[in-house]
Amino acid sequence: MLTYSRRAFAKLSLTALPAVSGLSVLNRLSAAEPPTKPARKPNSKVAGVQLGLNVPYSFADPLMSGDDILKHCVQLNLSAVELRTQPVEVFLGAPADLINPKKSEAADSAATNAEQLRQWRKAVALDRVKEFRKQYETAGVLIEIVKVDGIFKMANAELDYIFALAKALGGRAISTEISHQDEELKRIGQFADQHQLMVGYHGHATTTPAHWERAFSFAKYNGANVDLGHFVAGNNISPVAFIQQYHDRITHVHLKDRKLHDGPNTPFGEGDTPIAEVLRLIRDHQWNIQGTIEFEYKIPDGSNRMAEIARAISYCRAALA
């Protein structure tokens, strides 16, 4: 496990960030400005390991447009993402209030909105998804993982639509929160097998290896999105053995640092999570597992979100160097 002070981490970042953006990122930390746009296409595949970012979640803006997400990723020199469906569906014409309903919404209004969204999905054509995908790929960013919210509540036709949408975007897997209900895991697994597209179930601190093993038993294409920080905080053990055993079932790992015993999120290198060890494991075995940064720790005074994400990327690059 790598452990650095913030001063040492800053020095490391100067050498680990790509030349096109590293100095500009660090020079802007005190001014709280985003990094400048690189002159070349982004490239965050390091030593064979694809580094990515969970978006727009990591930018803390669920309403962020596909254009702005792409712009931020290019600025960060990121060439792959785990992308939620919301910005894609807004691009396709879905009403924003249906895609991102208010949390305070009454139950009857939520049900009405869900039905309206279901009807919209039945009628929408996926032709323009190629346009969305091309924009990203032309800029040098691959949509490898497609994050789907509320998948267990979807009707059969919606599930077929979601799998078709993910494939049209170029995704090699869908990700969603794990369920502890066998019937739900079986049902989604049937669709995953039918469409031959992996579903990586995202675990939290309450998720144990047994939960994923249960999901694996129901379908060939039921997989795991192992959140390294949550795994360490909840299971109080390293995720390395689990990843070694089930690497062919793991779509991507979420990179974040947390302390043991349900401890807090920390800047990369300051917690108990073996981020560097896992990345090297993926590198050394050449597994097709994206290392997806999910930014969650508190932004230090004098810094900003883009600068801290850049530091996290730098940490991962250094681990793989």
C-alpha positions as CSV (number, residue, x, y, z in Angstrom):
1,M,0.0,0.0,0.0
2,L,1.3,3.5,-0.9
3,T,1.1,6.2,1.7
4,Y,2.1,9.8,1.1
5,S,1.9,13.0,2.9
6,R,0.1,15.8,0.9
7,R,3.5,17.5,0.3
8,A,5.0,14.3,-1.0
9,F,1.9,13.6,-3.1
10,A,2.2,17.1,-4.6
11,K,5.7,16.4,-5.7
12,L,4.7,13.0,-7.1
13,S,1.9,14.6,-9.0
14,L,4.3,16.8,-10.9
15,T,6.0,13.8,-12.4
16,A,3.0,11.5,-12.7
17,L,0.6,13.8,-14.6
18,P,1.0,13.9,-18.4
19,A,3.1,16.7,-19.6
20,V,0.3,18.3,-21.5
21,S,-1.8,19.0,-18.4
22,G,0.2,18.2,-15.2
23,L,1.9,21.5,-14.6
24,S,-1.2,23.5,-15.5
25,V,-3.3,21.5,-13.0
26,L,-0.9,21.9,-10.1
27,N,-0.2,25.6,-10.8
28,R,-4.0,26.2,-10.5
29,L,-4.5,24.5,-7.2
30,S,-4.3,27.6,-5.1
31,A,-6.4,29.6,-7.6
32,A,-9.1,26.9,-7.6
33,E,-9.2,26.8,-11.4
34,P,-9.8,23.8,-13.7
35,P,-6.8,22.5,-15.7
36,T,-6.4,23.6,-19.3
37,K,-7.4,21.5,-22.2
38,P,-4.7,19.3,-23.5
39,A,-3.5,19.8,-27.1
40,R,-3.8,16.1,-27.9
41,K,-6.4,13.5,-27.5
42,P,-6.6,12.2,-23.9
43,N,-4.9,8.9,-23.0
44,S,-5.4,7.4,-19.5
45,K,-4.5,3.8,-20.5
46,V,-1.4,3.2,-18.4
47,A,0.7,0.1,-18.7
48,G,-2.3,-1.6,-20.2
49,V,-4.7,-0.6,-17.5
50,Q,-7.5,1.7,-18.5
51,L,-8.1,4.4,-15.9
52,G,-11.6,6.0,-16.1
53,L,-14.0,8.1,-14.1
54,N,-17.5,7.7,-12.8
55,V,-19.4,10.6,-14.5
56,P,-21.2,12.8,-13.9
57,Y,-21.2,11.6,-10.3
58,S,-17.6,12.5,-9.7
59,F,-18.3,16.0,-10.8
60,A,-21.2,16.3,-8.2
61,D,-23.6,17.5,-10.9
62,P,-26.3,15.0,-11.9
63,L,-27.7,17.5,-14.4
64,M,-24.4,17.9,-16.2
65,S,-24.8,17.7,-20.0
66,G,-22.9,15.1,-22.1
67,D,-21.0,18.0,-23.7
68,D,-19.7,19.3,-20.4
69,I,-18.9,15.8,-19.1
70,L,-16.8,15.2,-22.2
71,K,-15.1,18.6,-21.9
72,H,-14.1,17.9,-18.3
73,C,-12.8,14.4,-19.1
74,V,-10.6,15.8,-21.9
75,Q,-9.3,18.5,-19.6
76,L,-8.3,15.7,-17.1
77,N,-6.7,13.6,-19.9
78,L,-9.1,10.8,-19.3
79,S,-9.8,8.4,-22.2
80,A,-12.6,6.3,-20.7
81,V,-15.6,6.7,-18.5
82,E,-18.4,4.9,-16.6
83,L,-21.3,7.1,-17.8
84,R,-24.8,7.3,-16.4
85,T,-27.7,7.1,-18.8
86,Q,-29.3,10.4,-17.8
87,P,-27.2,12.7,-20.0
88,V,-27.6,10.4,-22.9
89,E,-31.4,10.3,-22.5
90,V,-31.6,14.0,-22.2
91,F,-29.6,14.2,-25.4
92,L,-32.2,11.9,-27.0
93,G,-35.0,14.3,-26.0
94,A,-36.2,12.9,-22.6
95,P,-37.7,15.6,-20.3
96,A,-35.1,16.5,-17.7
97,D,-37.6,16.4,-14.8
98,L,-38.3,12.7,-15.7
99,I,-34.6,11.8,-15.9
100,N,-33.6,13.6,-12.7
101,P,-36.7,13.8,-10.4
102,K,-36.5,15.7,-7.1
103,K,-35.8,13.6,-4.1
104,S,-38.6,15.4,-2.2
105,E,-41.1,14.3,-4.8
106,A,-44.3,12.6,-3.5
107,A,-44.8,8.9,-4.1
108,D,-47.7,9.4,-6.5
109,S,-45.8,12.0,-8.6
110,A,-42.8,9.7,-8.7
111,A,-44.9,6.8,-9.9
112,T,-46.5,9.0,-12.6
113,N,-43.0,10.2,-13.7
114,A,-41.7,6.7,-13.8
115,E,-44.6,5.6,-16.1
116,Q,-44.1,8.6,-18.3
117,L,-40.4,7.8,-18.7
118,R,-41.3,4.2,-19.4
119,Q,-43.6,5.3,-22.2
120,W,-40.9,7.7,-23.6
121,R,-38.4,4.8,-23.6
122,K,-40.8,2.6,-25.6
123,A,-41.2,5.3,-28.3
124,V,-37.7,6.7,-28.6
125,A,-35.5,5.7,-31.5
126,L,-31.9,4.9,-30.7
127,D,-30.5,6.2,-34.0
128,R,-29.0,9.4,-32.5
129,V,-27.1,7.4,-29.9
130,K,-24.5,6.9,-32.7
131,E,-24.1,10.7,-32.8
132,F,-23.5,10.9,-29.0
133,R,-21.0,8.0,-29.1
134,K,-19.2,9.5,-32.1
135,Q,-18.8,12.8,-30.3
136,Y,-17.0,11.0,-27.4
137,E,-14.9,8.7,-29.5
138,T,-13.8,11.5,-31.8
139,A,-12.6,13.4,-28.8
140,G,-10.8,10.2,-27.6
141,V,-13.0,9.1,-24.8
142,L,-14.5,5.6,-24.7
143,I,-17.8,4.9,-22.9
144,E,-16.8,1.5,-21.5
145,I,-19.3,1.2,-18.7
146,V,-23.0,2.4,-18.7
147,K,-24.4,3.1,-15.3
148,V,-28.1,2.4,-14.9
149,D,-30.2,3.6,-12.0
150,G,-33.4,1.8,-10.9
151,I,-32.8,-1.2,-13.1
152,F,-34.7,-3.7,-10.9
153,K,-38.0,-1.7,-11.2
154,M,-37.9,-1.7,-15.0
155,A,-40.4,-3.5,-17.1
156,N,-39.1,-6.1,-19.6
157,A,-39.3,-3.8,-22.6
158,E,-37.4,-1.2,-20.6
159,L,-34.7,-3.7,-19.9
160,D,-34.3,-4.6,-23.5
161,Y,-34.1,-0.9,-24.3
162,I,-31.4,-0.3,-21.6
163,F,-29.2,-3.2,-22.9
164,A,-29.6,-1.9,-26.5
165,L,-28.7,1.6,-25.3
166,A,-25.6,0.4,-23.6
167,K,-24.4,-1.5,-26.6
168,A,-25.1,1.4,-28.9
169,L,-22.9,3.6,-26.7
170,G,-20.1,1.2,-27.1
171,G,-20.3,-0.2,-23.6
172,R,-18.9,-3.5,-22.7
173,A,-20.8,-3.7,-19.5
174,I,-23.7,-2.2,-17.5
175,S,-23.3,-1.2,-13.9
176,T,-26.0,-0.9,-11.2
177,E,-26.3,-1.2,-7.5
178,I,-26.5,-4.7,-6.2
179,S,-29.7,-6.2,-4.9
180,H,-29.9,-8.7,-2.0
181,Q,-33.1,-10.2,-3.5
182,D,-32.4,-13.4,-5.4
183,E,-35.3,-13.0,-7.8
184,E,-34.1,-9.6,-8.9
185,L,-30.6,-10.9,-9.5
186,K,-32.0,-13.8,-11.5
187,R,-34.2,-11.6,-13.6
188,I,-31.5,-9.1,-14.5
189,G,-29.1,-12.0,-15.1
190,Q,-31.5,-13.5,-17.6
191,F,-31.5,-10.3,-19.6
192,A,-27.7,-10.0,-19.3
193,D,-27.3,-13.6,-20.7
194,Q,-29.8,-13.0,-23.4
195,H,-28.0,-9.8,-24.6
196,Q,-24.5,-11.2,-23.7
197,L,-23.6,-8.1,-21.9
198,M,-22.0,-8.1,-18.4
199,V,-23.8,-6.4,-15.5
200,G,-21.4,-5.3,-12.8
201,Y,-23.2,-5.0,-9.5
202,H,-21.8,-2.2,-7.4
203,G,-21.2,-3.1,-3.8
204,H,-21.2,-0.9,-0.7
205,A,-19.7,-1.4,2.8
206,T,-22.6,-3.8,3.6
207,T,-21.8,-6.0,0.5
208,T,-19.8,-9.1,1.2
209,P,-18.1,-11.5,-1.2
210,A,-21.0,-13.9,-0.6
211,H,-23.4,-11.4,-2.1
212,W,-21.6,-11.3,-5.3
213,E,-21.0,-15.0,-5.4
214,R,-24.8,-15.4,-5.1
215,A,-25.3,-13.2,-8.1
216,F,-22.7,-15.1,-10.1
217,S,-24.5,-18.3,-9.5
218,F,-27.7,-17.1,-11.2
219,A,-26.3,-16.0,-14.6
220,K,-23.1,-16.2,-16.7
221,Y,-23.2,-12.5,-17.3
222,N,-23.8,-11.4,-13.7
223,G,-20.6,-9.7,-12.6
224,A,-19.2,-7.3,-10.0
225,N,-18.2,-3.7,-9.8
226,V,-15.9,-3.9,-6.8
227,D,-15.7,-0.6,-4.9
228,L,-12.3,-1.0,-3.3
229,G,-12.9,1.6,-0.6
230,H,-16.3,0.3,0.4
231,F,-14.9,-3.3,0.4
232,V,-12.1,-2.4,2.8
233,A,-14.3,-0.3,5.1
234,G,-17.1,-2.9,5.3
235,N,-15.2,-6.2,5.2
236,N,-12.0,-5.1,7.0
237,I,-9.9,-7.1,4.6
238,S,-8.2,-6.5,1.4
239,P,-10.2,-7.1,-1.8
240,V,-7.2,-8.6,-3.6
241,A,-8.0,-12.3,-3.0
242,F,-11.6,-11.8,-4.2
243,I,-10.4,-10.0,-7.3
244,Q,-7.9,-12.8,-8.0
245,Q,-10.5,-15.4,-7.7
246,Y,-13.2,-13.7,-9.8
247,H,-11.3,-11.4,-12.1
248,D,-13.2,-12.8,-15.1
249,R,-16.5,-11.6,-13.5
250,I,-15.3,-8.1,-12.6
251,T,-16.3,-5.4,-15.0
252,H,-14.5,-2.6,-13.2
253,V,-13.2,-1.5,-9.8
254,H,-14.1,1.8,-8.2
255,L,-11.0,3.5,-7.0
256,K,-11.4,5.4,-3.7
257,D,-9.5,5.4,-0.5
258,R,-11.2,4.7,2.9
259,K,-10.2,3.6,6.4
260,L,-11.0,0.2,7.9
261,H,-14.0,-0.3,10.2
262,D,-16.4,1.8,8.2
263,G,-13.9,4.6,8.2
264,P,-14.2,7.8,6.2
265,N,-13.1,8.5,2.6
266,T,-9.6,10.0,2.4
267,P,-7.4,11.5,-0.3
268,F,-5.7,8.7,-2.3
269,G,-2.8,7.2,-0.4
270,E,-4.0,8.3,3.1
271,G,-6.4,5.5,3.8
272,D,-6.2,1.7,4.2
273,T,-7.3,0.7,0.7
274,P,-4.7,-1.1,-1.5
275,I,-5.4,0.9,-4.6
276,A,-1.9,0.6,-6.0
277,E,-1.7,-3.1,-5.3
278,V,-5.0,-3.8,-7.1
279,L,-4.0,-1.6,-10.1
280,R,-0.7,-3.5,-10.4
281,L,-2.5,-6.8,-10.1
282,I,-4.7,-5.8,-13.1
283,R,-1.6,-4.6,-15.0
284,D,0.5,-7.7,-14.3
285,H,-2.3,-10.1,-15.4
286,Q,-3.6,-7.9,-18.2
287,W,-7.2,-8.3,-17.1
288,N,-9.8,-6.2,-18.9
289,I,-10.9,-4.4,-15.7
290,Q,-11.3,-0.6,-15.8
291,G,-9.9,1.3,-12.8
292,T,-12.7,3.8,-12.4
293,I,-12.1,6.7,-10.0
294,E,-15.2,7.6,-8.0
295,F,-14.4,10.9,-6.3
296,E,-16.0,11.2,-2.9
297,Y,-13.5,12.6,-0.3
298,K,-13.8,16.1,1.1
299,I,-12.1,18.7,-1.0
300,P,-9.3,20.4,1.1
301,D,-9.3,24.1,1.7
302,G,-7.6,26.0,-1.1
303,S,-8.2,23.3,-3.7
304,N,-11.1,22.4,-6.0
305,R,-12.8,19.3,-7.4
306,M,-11.0,19.2,-10.8
307,A,-7.6,19.6,-9.1
308,E,-8.3,16.8,-6.6
309,I,-9.6,14.5,-9.3
310,A,-6.4,15.2,-11.2
311,R,-4.4,14.3,-8.1
312,A,-6.3,11.0,-7.8
313,I,-5.5,10.2,-11.5
314,S,-1.8,11.1,-10.8
315,Y,-1.7,8.7,-7.9
316,C,-3.0,5.9,-10.1
317,R,-0.6,6.7,-12.9
318,A,2.3,6.7,-10.5
319,A,1.2,3.3,-9.1
320,L,1.3,1.8,-12.5
321,A,4.6,3.4,-13.7
